[in-house]
Amino acid sequence: MLSLIFVFLVLKPALILCSLTDPVCFFRIKDKENLEGDKDIDCSFFIYTENGSMKNDYFSGNLDKQMTSKNVHLIFSLYFAMEEINRNPHILPNISLLANIKCNLMEKKKKYGLSPKRSENFPNYYCKNQRKYLIVLTGPTWGGTATFGPFQYMSRTPELYYGYFQPFLNVHEQFPHLYQISPTDTSLPLAMVSLLVHFRWNWVGVIISDEDRGIHFLSELREEMQRNIVCLAFVSIIIHGNLSFLKMAEKYFNQIMMSSARVVIVYGDKDSTVQLNFILRKSVTFNRIWVSMSQFDRITIKGEFLLNSPHGTLIYSHHISEISGFKQFIQRVHPSNYSNEISLVRLWWIYFNCSLSSSNCKKLKNCSTTNIFKWLFRHQFGMSMSDSSYNLYNAVYAVAHSLHEMLLKQVDIWPENAGNRLELDSWKIFSYLKNIKFVNTPGDLVNMNQKTKQDTEYDIFYITDFKYFGIKMTIGKFSGHFQSNQQLYISDEMIEWATDFRQIPPSVCSRPCSLGHRKSPQEGKAICCFDCNPCPENKISNMTNMDDCVKCPDDQYSNAKRTHCLKKVLTFLAYEDPLGMCLAGLALCFSSLTAAVLAIFLKHQDTPTIKANNRVLSYVLLISLIFCFLCPLLYIGHPNMATCILQQTAFAIVFTVAASSVLAKTITVVLAFKVTVPDRRMRWFLTSGAPNFIIPICTVIQLIICGIWMGTSPPFVDEDVHAKHGHILIVCNKGSVIAFHCVLGYLVSLALASFTVAFLARNLPDTFNEAKFLTFSMLVFCSVWITFLPVYQSTKGKATVTVEIFCILASSAGLLFCIFAPKCYIILFKPQKNSFHKITKTHSKLAIIH
């Protein structure tokens, strides 16, 4: 037995995968002549044993023709299991399992009450030589089990319930003699929500029965929905035994019809008032997709499927392996009633391996009845079992294996009972039964221990309802003991063939948000209800139904539709740009012009015009202006660390030299004309060139400022990703803004000092006096750089660099033209004025006038 179980555990996953590739379909005719429909009545099977083997006529002789087809199907399942066991030499050799059948006890109780002959209804209440039963198998309805359970306990007969699992029957204090073989539905909420997630249904309704089982299911379903972001559109709790039932039924009906949910989950006891609500509304077409359990896979007293919809019904059923030989057994035991397939399909679903390639129709929904029947009867049919029948089949085997195991451990008592009926202890068998584990004939592992049972496996069926018959297809499976991403399998091929949908009908509260939009929750509504808002700038959503937009990386930006990020363009003032070319050309032109002026001054260095204004200072000023005009070339092109540092230091130093040269020239002019009676010291001061020392002194001060700047927070290459949409601006960050303003402030202070001194000397004799030109040049210089500060702060990127270059060129040009243009004009175009004779003559006339 252990070896069989080990083989099962190893091969089971492979078997499941094989079954998925070989689809199974089911066929059933609607039996409108059967007024009972698929109604279940309680049936109890009292199991006992006999020595030897029983003949087959025992089974046919015990069939009651007055029972419903559903109960006859149950009895066939019981007898089929018994025949297999009694024929198997490895289980209970030379011992036959037999059963006494009592059905419809609840109806008899209502009619006649409890019978005075207790032994008819309650086993083990017996006189001498009467039969003693091992165990009673009860079901499929729980009413009889709950009602007669206490009497079974008093009669010391254990009870095994084969109907759908009922939590309240599992209370040991109330039912110590009872055990349930059916698996629990603990995995059903997860299985259903997995299906909803697979089809992207996030807005569903729920109909449950008002009982502990239904409320517990709803609680677990809510938890799974919250974990997977699925919302409840409505919850209808069908109250049992309400006096105003019709009024409540109208309310439930309106909830379904008024809701926008296209998928509705139905769960509850098959004998509850839930089914009555659907029977009352059979004339109404519900354009909904029903998702339910196998208890609601049934035909009503009106001869129609209980859950009917143009979109079809999805049914979860505990995994049942098809049992070969079951159909042949039914036909052999009762040949007059079940000699052909048509008779069998009135009893229950018959199955066949449905090869889609052999179908005459591309879509089942569009297939004619004639073509469907032609396709159906090309296949070999087998008789399927319902959940209750399969549980009963396994229950019989569980009893047999328990008895067999107990007898193996009591071999020593066999000789004492030779030739006599075995006296077996029911409660000892019951204790073995609770822990027995075996592999049944179809190959499924049956574990009777509820605590160690694996998670339930479910088959998922899609039922298509035609006028006179129905076809049920296996479209998927759910297995709870697989990994979370492998628990659900859905066959898209089967769904596409079984339905005429081009795509699965949606069941959502709000339409999915398209690309470029994000969900915005609607106030006071479920999380599945939302509005769709466009993503803000520089954010995208490249999938539907995104909760929030994703921010593009700093080096990327969003496109206009906000669906994907684009690479930002690197931007800087390049030589290839028209603006860069223009500014570079201006810088070179001005520097060339300044060099030409320097050449003129060198050529005419001995003329009075040049000599009278301290030609050394003029040369220094012209050379510094050449470098001032060349400074903008450091601002053009791709910035790097070296150019960023040179930009600021070169600009600061050469402009300091230029400004200090102007200051030195201004002081020289003032000293020359203001000192009317110069003494020896003043004369030495003028003739020794002492004003020339102003240039190195001022330059050293600027060097110290720049050194502090470079040592503490030097300029560096920076990327400005926010200044311009779609661009990354490569700029030189000043590092220390305070140091930069100190450099500018120092330059402006030099310029203001020069302007002040020159302004004081503006009225001096102007033959060789350049005080007025110096005053005007400093006015231009200060105006340019004072205007620069606010403009610089208000621009970004290339505009900032352009403004800085323009100020350098403008201030340098102001110095060049204001100071040197008049002198060049005299030298080049008025040479007669550039002589000592002319100067002496002019001064003599002025002396006579005065």
C-alpha positions, 0 to 999 in steps of 0.5 A: 500500500505504501509503495502504491501511494509513493508511486501516486505522489511521484506520477500524479503531476505528470498524469494531470498534465497528460489529462489536460492535453486530452480534453474530456466532454460530457453529454446529457439529455434533459429529461422533461418527463422526470418530474423529480428532476435531479432531486436528491433523497436521503439514502442510507446504506447499511454495510455488513459482511458475509463469508464467501462470494455473492452472485451478481443477481444480488445487485439487480434484485435490490434495485427499487424502481420507485427511486429517482434517477439520481438515487439509482445512480448512487446505488449503482455506484455502491454496487459497482464498488462492492462488485470490484471489491468482492472480485478482488482477491487482494482485498478481503479474500473469501469475504463479501461486502453487502449492503441493506438500502433504506431511502427516503427516511425523512419522508417516512418520518414526516408521514408516520413518525418513528416506527415502533419497529426500531430495528427497521430504521436503526441498525444494531438495535437487534435481537438474537441471531439478527444481523449486525451492521459494520457501518452505515453510509449516509447522504447525500442530503444532510437532513437525514444524517443530522436527524437520525444521527443521535439514534445511530449513536445510541445503537452503537453504529458508526456513520460515514457521510458521503454527501457534500462536506457540512461543517456542523456535522464535523462537530465531534461533541455533537456527532462523535459517531460520524465521519465525512469522506468528502473533501472540504471546500477550503480551497474553493474561494482561492480557486474561484478568485484565480479564475476571476483574475485569469479572465480579468473579472474584477467586478462580480456579484455573489449569491449565497445561502444564509447558513454557516457554510455560506457565510464562512465561504463569503468571508474567505472569498472576501479575503482572497478578493482583497488580495487579488483586487477583485471587488464585490458588486453585490451580495445576496444572502438568500434567507431560508424560511422567510415568510416574505420569501416572494418579496425577498426573491424580487429584491434578489432578482433586482440586485442581479439585473440592476448590477453592472456585474456580468459574472455572478458566483453562486454558492450554498447548499443544494437543498436551500432556497437558492435553487428555488430563486432560480426556478422562479425566474426560469422564464427570464434570460440572465445575461450573466456568467454563472460561476458555481459548484457541482451542487448546482449542476443539476436539472430542475423539476421543469426539465431545465438546467438550474443555472442557465445563461446564453454565456454559459455556466462555469462549474467547479467540481472536486476532481473525479477520475473517470472509472472504466467499466461503470457503464458496462456494469449498469447495462449488465445489472439492469439491461432492460432500462439502460441498454443504450446511451440515450437511456444512460444520458437521462440518468446522468452525464456520460463522458467521451474524449472529445477531439476538437479536430473531429468536430464538424463545427468550428464553434460549438455554439453555432453548431446545428443539432444534427451535426452535434449528434453526428459528432457525439456518436463517433465517440465511445461513451463512459458513464460518469459519476457525480460528486456524491456517487464518487464519494460513495464509491470511495467510502465503500473502498475505505470501509473495505481497506479498513476492515482488511487492515484490521483483520490482518492485525488479528490473524490469530483469531481466524481459526477460532471463527472457522466456519462461523460468521465473523464477529467484527467490532464496528468501532475498531473498524471506525478507528482504522477508517479515520486514518486509512490512506489508499489509491483507488482503482482510477488512480486517485489518492484517497486520504481519510484523515481530514487533518493531513489531506492535501488541498483539494483539486478541482475540475472546471467545467463549462456548460453549454445549454441547448434546447433538449440537451447540454454539453459540458466540457473540461476547460481547466483544473485547479490544484492547491498543492502546486505553486501559486503561479501553477495552481490554475490551468485554463485551456484557451483552445477549449474556451475558444471552441466552446463559446462564440466569443471573440474575447471573454465578456468583461465584468468590470466596474470601470473600463481599463485605463488605456496607456498613458493614463492612471487610475484615480479612485472614485470617492466612496466606491470600491477600489475597482471603480475608478476614473482614468486621468492622464499622466502628468508631464515626465511620467508614463504608463505603458500598461493598462490599469496602472495605479500610478504613472512611472516617472521617467529617469532623469536622462529621459522624458515622456512622449506626448501620449505619455506611453514611453520615455524618450532619450533626452537630447544633450544640449550645450552651446556648440561651435556647430550651432549658428549662435555658437558660430556667431559668438566665436566669430565675434570673439575672433574678430574683436581679438584680431581688431585689438591685435591690429590696434596694438600693432598700430600703437607699436608702430607709432609708439614715439608719437606724442599721442601714444607717449603722452598716455603712458604707452606701457599701460596702453600695451598692457591694456590692449594685450589683456583685451585680446585675452578678454575677447578670446575668453568666450571660446572657453564657453563654447563647446562641450564643457569639461572640468578643465574648461569650467575652471579656466572659464572663471579663472581666465575671465577673472584674471584678464578682466582684473588686469584690464580694469586695473590698467584703466585705473592706473591710466586714470591715476596717471592722468590725474597726477599729471594735470592736478599737481600744479606745483609738483614737488620733488617727491610727486615728480619722482612718483610720476617719473618712476612709473609707480602707478604701474604697480597698481596692476600687479597689486590688484591682480594678486588680490584677484588671484587670492580670491580665485585661489580660495574659490578653487580650493573650497568649491571649484566649478564643475560640469553639471547636467540640468535635466529640468531646465528644458523639456526633452533636453539635458543641458550640459553646463558649468556649475559655478560651484560657489555662487558667493565666490563668483559674485565676489569676483564680479564685485571686485571687478565692478569695484575696480571699474567704479574706482576708475570711473570716480577718478576719471570723472574728477579729471574730466575738465582738465585740458584735453589735448592729450587728456583721455579722462573723458574717454576713460570715464565713458568706458568705465560707465559702459563697463559698469552698466554691462556687468550691473545689467548682467546679474539680473539677466543671468539669474533669469536665464537657463542653459544655453541662454545663460552662457550666451548672456555671459559671453555677450557681457564679456564681448560688450564690456571688452568692446566698450573699453576698446572703442571708448579708449582707443578709437579716438587715438587710432583716428588721430594717428591714422586720419589726423596725423597733423595733430599728432606732433609737438609743433602742433601741440605747442602752437595750440597751447600758445594760442590758448595762453594769448586768449587767457 
